[in-house]
Amino acid sequence: MREACNGLANSTLSHQLEAIYHRESRRVFATLVRLLGDMDLAEDAMQEAFNAAFQQWPEQGIPQNPRAWLVSTGRFKAIDHIRREQRLDKAREDLLHQLDHTAEITEDEQIEDDRLRLMFTCCHPAIAPPIQIALTLREICGLTTEAIASAFLVTPSTMAQRIVRGKAKIKTAGIPYHVPQKNELTERLDSVLSVIYLVFNEGYHSTQGNALTHPDFCQEAIRLGRLLLSLLPDAEVQGLLALMLIQEARRPARIDQHGDIILLEDQNRALWHQDYIQEAQQLLQDAYASQSIGSYCLEASIAAVHAEAMDFESTNWSRLIALYSLLQQSSPSPIIELNRAVAIAMQPSGNGGLSRENIQQGLDQINKLIQGPLNDYYLAHAAKADLHRRLKDVPSALATYQYALGLASQPADQRFLQKRIAQLQPQKKI
């Protein structure tokens, strides 16, 4: 019995340690970068701090403030590493002196904005925009090189080279680790907004692991959005934060108890967080009052149309089509064209039901996209299959769902497509 209890206790502690690593590692890294001024040294110090934690905490217990413990331990590990170097140049000697005289970090508030500080560093205009985003996702958000490469449609080796070049540029150009002055914020804003939204999307629909969502990524992106808004009350910052809040409001209704996808059409809207939706609506009002509307405001407006509908049938599809048209003019993208095509297909006929003519029109537009830029995009094929299903063209729906299944990589997406296929296949008689 005692061995079983010890095994359970060890298992629980292991899960706690893994959760702390998942939650805190990139925050600790960002603070160590500020203290050490070197990404590689900070990464090594962070890993050594966690190694020490995993050795000591099972015996000593998890400290009351794990993050501060890890930062302090990482700092001491870095000091030890520098002192072991046989030859210290002037820069290393200055860094060692600075570290020796750095006060102990005991409060989370002291390191709260370090990730935003590092994000602005990675998004410095001296670094090429694709490298800015890739570097930030890897070093600040902890996404794997493979996941980032997949998002950018390049090989992992190509992405790894970009990340290395970005880190080297920061070091050789002497780019400082700090949030820029307000007059410098604007030139880095687009990249920072892109990164925050990519972090949110990784949490909203994960490219890694078996889970469809990672709520901590979404919450971190929202936290960074709020922090950025406090620095720069820009309409696009308001728009992005509103968009993320509305999407996050729907999360409790997006997945069933088995972790499987529930489409917007079938979600229980009573589960949506209305406080998030109301906050987003106020942000949108403030953004539109500025009369400086960009793509994030338009995307948030699209999300708001869905959030304001009492049910799927009462969705204002005409409004959505108009917003997608504006968004396509503002930020042309085949994904926006795909969403607009779906909105056209869903626009009801005069008697309130779905119109075969509108469905066919949407289907024709999706076929053009599949024959062009979205040939390998599984959601385009899944949308096409769904429209065939609504037209009761079962053979075409089945074939297209099966093709989409071959392109999908996320387990939850695969399970959803498999269910659709099973629903459409004729039942065998016993």
JOVENPE-V604594 format. One record per residue. SS is DSSP state (2 for helix, 1 for strand, 0 for the rest). Layout:
ss=<SS/SS>
This chain:
ss=<0/2/2/2/2/2/2/2/2/2/2/2/2/2/2/2/2/2/2/2/2/2/2/2/2/2/2/2/2/2/2/2/2/2/2/2/0/0/2/2/2/2/2/2/2/2/2/2/2/2/2/2/2/2/2/2/2/2/2/2/0/0/0/0/0/2/2/2/2/2/2/2/2/2/2/2/2/2/2/2/2/2/2/2/0/0/0/0/0/2/2/2/2/2/2/2/2/2/2/2/0/0/0/0/0/0/0/2/2/2/2/0/0/2/2/2/2/2/2/2/2/2/0/0/0/0/0/0/2/2/2/2/2/2/2/2/2/2/2/0/0/0/0/0/2/2/2/2/2/2/2/2/0/0/0/2/2/2/2/2/2/2/2/2/2/2/2/2/2/2/2/2/2/0/0/0/0/0/0/0/0/2/2/2/2/2/2/2/2/2/2/2/2/2/2/2/2/2/2/2/2/2/2/2/0/0/0/0/0/0/0/0/0/0/2/2/2/2/2/2/2/2/2/2/2/2/2/2/2/2/2/0/0/0/2/2/2/2/2/2/2/2/2/2/2/2/2/2/2/0/2/2/2/0/1/0/0/0/0/0/1/0/0/2/2/2/0/0/2/2/2/0/0/2/2/2/2/2/2/2/2/2/2/2/2/2/2/2/2/0/0/0/0/0/2/2/2/2/2/2/2/2/2/2/2/2/2/2/0/0/0/2/2/2/0/0/2/2/2/2/2/2/2/2/2/2/2/2/2/2/0/0/0/2/2/2/2/2/2/2/2/2/2/2/2/2/0/1/0/0/0/0/0/1/0/2/2/2/2/2/2/2/2/2/2/2/2/2/2/2/0/0/0/0/0/0/0/2/2/2/2/2/2/2/2/2/2/2/2/2/0/0/0/2/2/2/2/2/2/2/2/2/2/2/2/2/2/0/0/0/2/2/2/2/2/2/2/2/2/2/2/2/2/2/0/0/0/0/0/0>
